[in-house]
């Protein structure tokens, strides 16, 4: 999909844990997922925590201007 294009999905629910992983690959993946949701203009629904991997995704989506519901 082209950058900035819309998706058929309007909202996605994510749960991936409320703690940070000891492996950097998971933090990188969380950041990339947040960026991809923003690029596709997809809102995020999540558990509401502001810490850990889930919090990283939520912050990235929020900072990107998309709606976040937690």
N, CA, C and O atoms as CSV, one atom per row, in Angstrom:
chain,resi,resn,atom,element,x,y,z
A,1,UNK,N,N,0.837,-1.169,0.000
A,1,UNK,CA,C,0.000,0.000,0.000
A,1,UNK,C,C,0.886,1.237,0.000
A,1,UNK,O,O,1.936,1.242,0.643
A,2,UNK,N,N,0.487,2.273,-0.702
A,2,UNK,CA,C,1.281,3.489,-0.765
A,2,UNK,C,C,1.233,4.227,0.561
A,2,UNK,O,O,0.252,4.146,1.300
A,3,UNK,N,N,2.314,4.952,0.849
A,3,UNK,CA,C,2.380,5.718,2.086
A,3,UNK,C,C,1.265,6.751,2.111
A,3,UNK,O,O,1.013,7.433,1.117
A,4,UNK,N,N,0.596,6.860,3.264
A,4,UNK,CA,C,-0.461,7.836,3.425
A,4,UNK,C,C,-1.803,7.396,2.878
A,4,UNK,O,O,-2.774,8.146,2.976
A,5,UNK,N,N,-1.888,6.221,2.314
A,5,UNK,CA,C,-3.149,5.766,1.764
A,5,UNK,C,C,-4.007,5.140,2.855
A,5,UNK,O,O,-3.502,4.672,3.875
A,6,UNK,N,N,-5.292,5.142,2.621
A,6,UNK,CA,C,-6.216,4.580,3.589
A,6,UNK,C,C,-6.287,3.068,3.439
A,6,UNK,O,O,-5.923,2.510,2.404
A,7,UNK,N,N,-6.757,2.427,4.478
A,7,UNK,CA,C,-6.929,0.988,4.481
A,7,UNK,C,C,-8.411,0.672,4.573
A,7,UNK,O,O,-9.205,1.539,4.937
A,8,UNK,N,N,-8.794,-0.555,4.250
A,8,UNK,CA,C,-10.191,-0.929,4.445
A,8,UNK,C,C,-10.502,-1.064,5.931
A,8,UNK,O,O,-11.663,-1.018,6.336
A,9,UNK,N,N,-9.464,-1.230,6.735
A,9,UNK,CA,C,-9.641,-1.265,8.178
A,9,UNK,C,C,-9.663,0.160,8.710
A,9,UNK,O,O,-8.850,0.987,8.297
A,10,UNK,N,N,-10.575,0.453,9.615
A,10,UNK,CA,C,-10.661,1.785,10.218
A,10,UNK,C,C,-10.059,1.795,11.621
A,10,UNK,O,O,-9.504,2.799,12.067
A,11,UNK,N,N,-10.179,0.650,12.312
A,11,UNK,CA,C,-9.654,0.524,13.672
A,11,UNK,C,C,-9.038,-0.859,13.833
A,11,UNK,O,O,-9.505,-1.838,13.250
A,12,UNK,N,N,-7.985,-0.918,14.632
A,12,UNK,CA,C,-7.363,-2.200,14.960
A,12,UNK,C,C,-7.127,-2.234,16.459
A,12,UNK,O,O,-6.708,-1.243,17.056
A,13,UNK,N,N,-7.401,-3.386,17.062
A,13,UNK,CA,C,-7.146,-3.587,18.480
A,13,UNK,C,C,-5.809,-4.304,18.636
A,13,UNK,O,O,-5.539,-5.295,17.957
A,14,UNK,N,N,-4.978,-3.791,19.537
A,14,UNK,CA,C,-3.642,-4.345,19.748
A,14,UNK,C,C,-3.445,-4.644,21.229
A,14,UNK,O,O,-3.776,-3.826,22.087
A,15,UNK,N,N,-2.906,-5.818,21.515
A,15,UNK,CA,C,-2.433,-6.132,22.862
A,15,UNK,C,C,-1.110,-6.863,22.722
A,15,UNK,O,O,-1.037,-7.914,22.085
A,16,UNK,N,N,-0.082,-6.313,23.308
A,16,UNK,CA,C,1.214,-6.973,23.213
A,16,UNK,C,C,2.001,-6.891,24.520
A,16,UNK,O,O,3.202,-7.163,24.536
A,17,UNK,N,N,1.353,-6.528,25.589
A,17,UNK,CA,C,2.011,-6.523,26.890
A,17,UNK,C,C,2.295,-5.136,27.416
A,17,UNK,O,O,2.519,-4.200,26.648
A,18,UNK,N,N,2.285,-5.010,28.717
A,18,UNK,CA,C,2.472,-3.711,29.347
A,18,UNK,C,C,3.860,-3.580,29.964
A,18,UNK,O,O,4.065,-2.802,30.896
A,19,UNK,N,N,4.806,-4.346,29.440
A,19,UNK,CA,C,6.191,-4.192,29.902
A,19,UNK,C,C,7.091,-4.162,28.678
A,19,UNK,O,O,6.714,-4.607,27.594
A,20,UNK,N,N,8.276,-3.632,28.874
A,20,UNK,CA,C,9.242,-3.573,27.775
A,20,UNK,C,C,9.966,-4.910,27.687
A,20,UNK,O,O,10.239,-5.556,28.699
A,21,UNK,N,N,10.263,-5.300,26.490
A,21,UNK,CA,C,10.991,-6.535,26.275
A,21,UNK,C,C,12.485,-6.303,26.471
A,21,UNK,O,O,12.969,-5.182,26.316
A,22,UNK,N,N,13.195,-7.340,26.805
A,22,UNK,CA,C,14.648,-7.253,26.901
A,22,UNK,C,C,15.286,-7.319,25.521
A,22,UNK,O,O,16.480,-7.065,25.364
A,23,UNK,N,N,14.492,-7.659,24.539
A,23,UNK,CA,C,15.005,-7.774,23.164
A,23,UNK,C,C,14.572,-6.556,22.352
A,23,UNK,O,O,13.379,-6.284,22.218
A,24,UNK,N,N,15.534,-5.836,21.818
A,24,UNK,CA,C,15.276,-4.611,21.078
A,24,UNK,C,C,14.389,-4.838,19.853
A,24,UNK,O,O,13.671,-3.932,19.430
A,25,UNK,N,N,14.435,-6.028,19.291
A,25,UNK,CA,C,13.655,-6.317,18.090
A,25,UNK,C,C,12.161,-6.073,18.333
A,25,UNK,O,O,11.453,-5.664,17.413
A,26,UNK,N,N,11.673,-6.314,19.545
A,26,UNK,CA,C,10.259,-6.104,19.840
A,26,UNK,C,C,9.919,-4.615,19.926
A,26,UNK,O,O,8.850,-4.197,19.482
A,27,UNK,N,N,10.813,-3.823,20.488
A,27,UNK,CA,C,10.605,-2.369,20.539
A,27,UNK,C,C,10.605,-1.783,19.131
A,27,UNK,O,O,9.789,-0.918,18.814
A,28,UNK,N,N,11.506,-2.246,18.302
A,28,UNK,CA,C,11.564,-1.784,16.912
A,28,UNK,C,C,10.268,-2.160,16.192
A,28,UNK,O,O,9.707,-1.343,15.463
A,29,UNK,N,N,9.796,-3.373,16.390
A,29,UNK,CA,C,8.557,-3.826,15.744
A,29,UNK,C,C,7.356,-3.009,16.214
A,29,UNK,O,O,6.481,-2.682,15.413
A,30,UNK,N,N,7.306,-2.679,17.499
A,30,UNK,CA,C,6.204,-1.866,18.038
A,30,UNK,C,C,6.200,-0.487,17.390
A,30,UNK,O,O,5.144,0.027,17.022
A,31,UNK,N,N,7.366,0.103,17.253
A,31,UNK,CA,C,7.488,1.416,16.613
A,31,UNK,C,C,7.063,1.343,15.150
A,31,UNK,O,O,6.353,2.224,14.664
A,32,UNK,N,N,7.487,0.312,14.461
A,32,UNK,CA,C,7.119,0.147,13.047
A,32,UNK,C,C,5.619,-0.063,12.882
A,32,UNK,O,O,5.016,0.456,11.943
A,33,UNK,N,N,5.017,-0.821,13.790
A,33,UNK,CA,C,3.569,-1.025,13.731
A,33,UNK,C,C,2.842,0.297,13.924
A,33,UNK,O,O,1.904,0.601,13.188
A,34,UNK,N,N,3.260,1.078,14.898
A,34,UNK,CA,C,2.648,2.393,15.114
A,34,UNK,C,C,2.759,3.273,13.884
A,34,UNK,O,O,1.795,3.935,13.500
A,35,UNK,N,N,3.926,3.283,13.268
A,35,UNK,CA,C,4.133,4.073,12.053
A,35,UNK,C,C,3.231,3.594,10.918
A,35,UNK,O,O,2.680,4.408,10.177
A,36,UNK,N,N,3.081,2.305,10.782
A,36,UNK,CA,C,2.250,1.754,9.705
A,36,UNK,C,C,0.779,2.087,9.930
A,36,UNK,O,O,0.061,2.375,8.972
A,37,UNK,N,N,0.325,2.052,11.167
A,37,UNK,CA,C,-1.060,2.439,11.450
A,37,UNK,C,C,-1.288,3.901,11.067
A,37,UNK,O,O,-2.317,4.240,10.483
A,38,UNK,N,N,-0.336,4.755,11.393
A,38,UNK,CA,C,-0.439,6.177,11.028
A,38,UNK,C,C,-0.445,6.328,9.503
A,38,UNK,O,O,-1.280,7.046,8.954
A,39,UNK,N,N,0.476,5.659,8.828
A,39,UNK,CA,C,0.543,5.757,7.365
A,39,UNK,C,C,-0.755,5.344,6.696
A,39,UNK,O,O,-1.139,5.898,5.666
A,40,UNK,N,N,-1.425,4.371,7.285
A,40,UNK,CA,C,-2.676,3.871,6.702
A,40,UNK,C,C,-3.912,4.527,7.295
A,40,UNK,O,O,-5.038,4.179,6.941
A,41,UNK,N,N,-3.696,5.489,8.206
A,41,UNK,CA,C,-4.794,6.221,8.844
A,41,UNK,C,C,-5.762,5.286,9.575
A,41,UNK,O,O,-6.981,5.407,9.451
A,42,UNK,N,N,-5.192,4.355,10.337
A,42,UNK,CA,C,-5.977,3.391,11.102
A,42,UNK,C,C,-5.948,3.797,12.576
A,42,UNK,O,O,-4.882,4.037,13.142
A,43,UNK,N,N,-7.126,3.870,13.185
A,43,UNK,CA,C,-7.223,4.180,14.607
A,43,UNK,C,C,-6.823,2.961,15.431
A,43,UNK,O,O,-6.909,1.826,14.964
A,44,UNK,N,N,-6.386,3.211,16.658
A,44,UNK,CA,C,-5.929,2.148,17.553
A,44,UNK,C,C,-6.875,2.009,18.733
A,44,UNK,O,O,-7.262,3.000,19.353
A,45,UNK,N,N,-7.240,0.777,19.036
A,45,UNK,CA,C,-7.972,0.435,20.250
A,45,UNK,C,C,-7.053,-0.472,21.046
A,45,UNK,O,O,-6.543,-1.461,20.521
A,46,UNK,N,N,-6.838,-0.134,22.328
A,46,UNK,CA,C,-5.913,-0.924,23.137
A,46,UNK,C,C,-6.330,-0.882,24.593
A,46,UNK,O,O,-7.297,-0.205,24.940
A,47,UNK,N,N,-5.625,-1.584,25.438
A,47,UNK,CA,C,-5.993,-1.737,26.835
A,47,UNK,C,C,-5.893,-0.500,27.701
A,47,UNK,O,O,-6.399,-0.504,28.823
A,48,UNK,N,N,-5.268,0.545,27.230
A,48,UNK,CA,C,-5.245,1.798,27.966
A,48,UNK,C,C,-3.976,2.069,28.741
A,48,UNK,O,O,-3.818,3.160,29.287
A,49,UNK,N,N,-3.062,1.106,28.807
A,49,UNK,CA,C,-1.810,1.336,29.519
A,49,UNK,C,C,-0.886,2.239,28.732
A,49,UNK,O,O,-0.897,2.243,27.501
A,50,UNK,N,N,-0.089,3.002,29.455
A,50,UNK,CA,C,0.817,3.926,28.761
A,50,UNK,C,C,2.268,3.479,28.873
A,50,UNK,O,O,3.184,4.252,28.591
A,51,UNK,N,N,2.477,2.230,29.284
A,51,UNK,CA,C,3.837,1.721,29.434
A,51,UNK,C,C,4.034,0.494,28.550
A,51,UNK,O,O,3.072,-0.066,28.024
A,52,UNK,N,N,5.247,0.097,28.400
A,52,UNK,CA,C,5.569,-1.114,27.663
A,52,UNK,C,C,5.354,-0.989,26.174
A,52,UNK,O,O,5.215,0.109,25.635
A,53,UNK,N,N,5.329,-2.128,25.523
A,53,UNK,CA,C,5.203,-2.164,24.068
A,53,UNK,C,C,3.868,-1.594,23.600
A,53,UNK,O,O,3.818,-0.862,22.611
A,54,UNK,N,N,2.788,-1.924,24.303
A,54,UNK,CA,C,1.485,-1.385,23.939
A,54,UNK,C,C,1.488,0.132,24.047
A,54,UNK,O,O,0.952,0.815,23.174
A,55,UNK,N,N,2.077,0.659,25.094
A,55,UNK,CA,C,2.170,2.101,25.270
A,55,UNK,C,C,3.000,2.766,24.182
A,55,UNK,O,O,2.692,3.878,23.754
A,56,UNK,N,N,4.047,2.090,23.737
A,56,UNK,CA,C,4.877,2.629,22.648
A,56,UNK,C,C,4.058,2.781,21.365
A,56,UNK,O,O,4.143,3.801,20.681
A,57,UNK,N,N,3.274,1.765,21.054
A,57,UNK,CA,C,2.443,1.817,19.852
A,57,UNK,C,C,1.410,2.932,19.982
A,57,UNK,O,O,1.223,3.723,19.057
A,58,UNK,N,N,0.746,2.992,21.125
A,58,UNK,CA,C,-0.285,4.010,21.337
A,58,UNK,C,C,0.286,5.419,21.208
A,58,UNK,O,O,-0.333,6.282,20.585
A,59,UNK,N,N,1.436,5.655,21.779
A,59,UNK,CA,C,2.043,6.981,21.712
A,59,UNK,C,C,2.416,7.345,20.279
A,59,UNK,O,O,2.240,8.486,19.853
A,60,UNK,N,N,2.928,6.377,19.550
A,60,UNK,CA,C,3.330,6.610,18.161
A,60,UNK,C,C,2.112,6.959,17.304
A,60,UNK,O,O,2.168,7.872,16.480
A,61,UNK,N,N,1.015,6.231,17.503
A,61,UNK,CA,C,-0.219,6.486,16.738
A,61,UNK,C,C,-0.795,7.852,17.117
A,61,UNK,O,O,-1.197,8.625,16.247
A,62,UNK,N,N,-0.831,8.141,18.403
A,62,UNK,CA,C,-1.336,9.428,18.872
A,62,UNK,C,C,-0.504,10.582,18.324
A,62,UNK,O,O,-1.051,11.564,17.822
A,63,UNK,N,N,0.811,10.463,18.420
A,63,UNK,CA,C,1.714,11.504,17.914
A,63,UNK,C,C,1.577,11.687,16.407
A,63,UNK,O,O,1.830,12.770,15.879
A,64,UNK,N,N,1.178,10.625,15.723
A,64,UNK,CA,C,0.992,10.678,14.271
A,64,UNK,C,C,-0.339,11.282,13.854
A,64,UNK,O,O,-0.614,11.430,12.663
A,65,UNK,N,N,-1.164,11.629,14.835
A,65,UNK,CA,C,-2.423,12.304,14.522
A,65,UNK,C,C,-3.618,11.402,14.327
A,65,UNK,O,O,-4.680,11.869,13.916
A,66,UNK,N,N,-3.474,10.124,14.612
A,66,UNK,CA,C,-4.591,9.199,14.484
A,66,UNK,C,C,-5.276,9.050,15.837
A,66,UNK,O,O,-4.711,9.378,16.881
A,67,UNK,N,N,-6.486,8.555,15.793
A,67,UNK,CA,C,-7.287,8.396,17.007
A,67,UNK,C,C,-6.817,7.183,17.795
A,67,UNK,O,O,-6.522,6.130,17.230
A,68,UNK,N,N,-6.753,7.353,19.118
A,68,UNK,CA,C,-6.348,6.281,20.022
A,68,UNK,C,C,-7.427,6.148,21.094
A,68,UNK,O,O,-7.786,7.129,21.744
A,69,UNK,N,N,-7.939,4.940,21.275
A,69,UNK,CA,C,-8.949,4.686,22.291
A,69,UNK,C,C,-8.427,3.609,23.218
A,69,UNK,O,O,-8.199,2.473,22.801
A,70,UNK,N,N,-8.239,3.970,24.476
A,70,UNK,CA,C,-7.701,3.019,25.440
A,70,UNK,C,C,-8.413,3.078,26.751
A,70,UNK,O,O,-8.074,2.334,27.671
